[in-house]
Amino acid sequence: MKDIKLSNALSQVSAILAYTEELKEQLPTKLIDFIESNKSINYNWEFDPCIPLEEQNLLQDTKVLLGIIYRAYMCDDDERKELDKALFENEKKRNLNN
């Protein structure tokens, strides 16, 4: 993969998924295959399951990818609506500040 930032983020996502078999089972095989075949083999980052995810020094792209995965495969309809509403409001605020 030519986009180093995305490859590095996919490496982090892969490492996180390796510790969350329950989540990994909810994801389509094609998505797992994409993550594994496009992750960076040179990026060195270790996931520590004893530390909360928000304290893991995640890349911004990793946070975005995890958010997309969460919204697409884990949320129920009500939670997805609330998440979409929050994302929309955040986007409006960001546009007002630019």
C-alpha positions as CSV (number, residue, x, y, z in Angstrom):
1,M,0.0,0.0,0.0
2,K,1.4,3.4,-1.0
3,D,-0.3,5.4,1.8
4,I,2.1,5.0,4.7
5,K,-0.2,6.7,7.2
6,L,-3.1,4.3,6.3
7,S,-0.8,1.3,6.3
8,N,0.4,2.2,9.8
9,A,-3.1,2.7,11.0
10,L,-4.1,-0.7,9.6
11,S,-1.2,-2.2,11.5
12,Q,-2.6,-0.7,14.7
13,V,-6.1,-2.0,13.9
14,S,-4.8,-5.4,13.2
15,A,-2.9,-5.5,16.5
16,I,-6.1,-4.4,18.4
17,L,-8.2,-7.0,16.5
18,A,-5.8,-9.7,17.5
19,Y,-6.8,-9.2,21.1
20,T,-10.5,-8.9,20.5
21,E,-11.6,-12.1,18.9
22,E,-15.3,-11.4,19.6
23,L,-15.1,-8.2,17.6
24,K,-13.1,-9.8,14.9
25,E,-15.8,-12.5,14.4
26,Q,-18.4,-9.7,13.7
27,L,-16.4,-8.4,10.8
28,P,-16.6,-9.5,7.2
29,T,-13.7,-11.8,6.1
30,K,-13.0,-9.4,3.2
31,L,-12.4,-6.5,5.7
32,I,-10.1,-8.6,7.8
33,D,-8.2,-9.7,4.6
34,F,-7.9,-6.1,3.5
35,I,-6.5,-5.0,6.8
36,E,-4.0,-7.9,6.9
37,S,-2.9,-7.5,3.3
38,N,-2.5,-3.7,3.5
39,K,-1.0,-3.2,6.9
40,S,2.6,-2.0,7.2
41,I,5.1,-4.7,7.9
42,N,7.7,-2.1,9.0
43,Y,5.6,-0.1,11.5
44,N,6.4,-1.1,15.1
45,W,3.6,-0.6,17.6
46,E,2.6,-2.8,20.4
47,F,-0.9,-3.0,21.8
48,D,-1.1,-3.4,25.5
49,P,-4.5,-5.0,26.6
50,C,-3.9,-3.8,30.1
51,I,-4.0,-0.1,29.1
52,P,-7.3,1.5,28.1
53,L,-7.6,2.0,24.3
54,E,-7.8,5.8,24.6
55,E,-4.3,5.8,26.4
56,Q,-2.6,3.6,23.7
57,N,-1.2,6.5,21.6
58,L,-3.3,5.6,18.6
59,L,-2.8,7.3,15.2
60,Q,-5.6,9.6,14.1
61,D,-6.3,7.4,11.1
62,T,-6.6,4.4,13.5
63,K,-9.2,6.2,15.5
64,V,-11.1,7.0,12.3
65,L,-10.9,3.4,11.1
66,L,-12.1,2.1,14.5
67,G,-15.0,4.5,14.4
68,I,-16.0,3.3,11.0
69,I,-15.8,-0.3,12.0
70,Y,-17.8,0.4,15.2
71,R,-20.5,2.3,13.3
72,A,-20.8,-0.2,10.5
73,Y,-20.6,-3.5,12.4
74,M,-21.3,-3.0,16.1
75,C,-23.9,-0.3,16.6
76,D,-27.6,-1.0,16.8
77,D,-29.9,1.3,14.8
78,D,-30.5,3.7,17.8
79,E,-26.9,4.0,18.7
80,R,-26.0,4.5,15.0
81,K,-28.5,7.4,14.8
82,E,-27.0,9.0,17.9
83,L,-23.5,8.6,16.6
84,D,-24.5,10.1,13.2
85,K,-26.1,13.0,15.0
86,A,-23.0,13.6,17.0
87,L,-20.7,13.4,14.0
88,F,-23.0,15.8,12.1
89,E,-22.9,18.3,14.9
90,N,-19.1,18.0,15.2
91,E,-18.7,18.6,11.5
92,K,-21.0,21.7,11.7
93,K,-18.8,23.1,14.5
94,R,-15.7,22.4,12.6
95,N,-17.0,24.2,9.5
96,L,-18.1,27.2,11.6
97,N,-14.5,27.5,13.0
98,N,-12.9,27.5,9.6
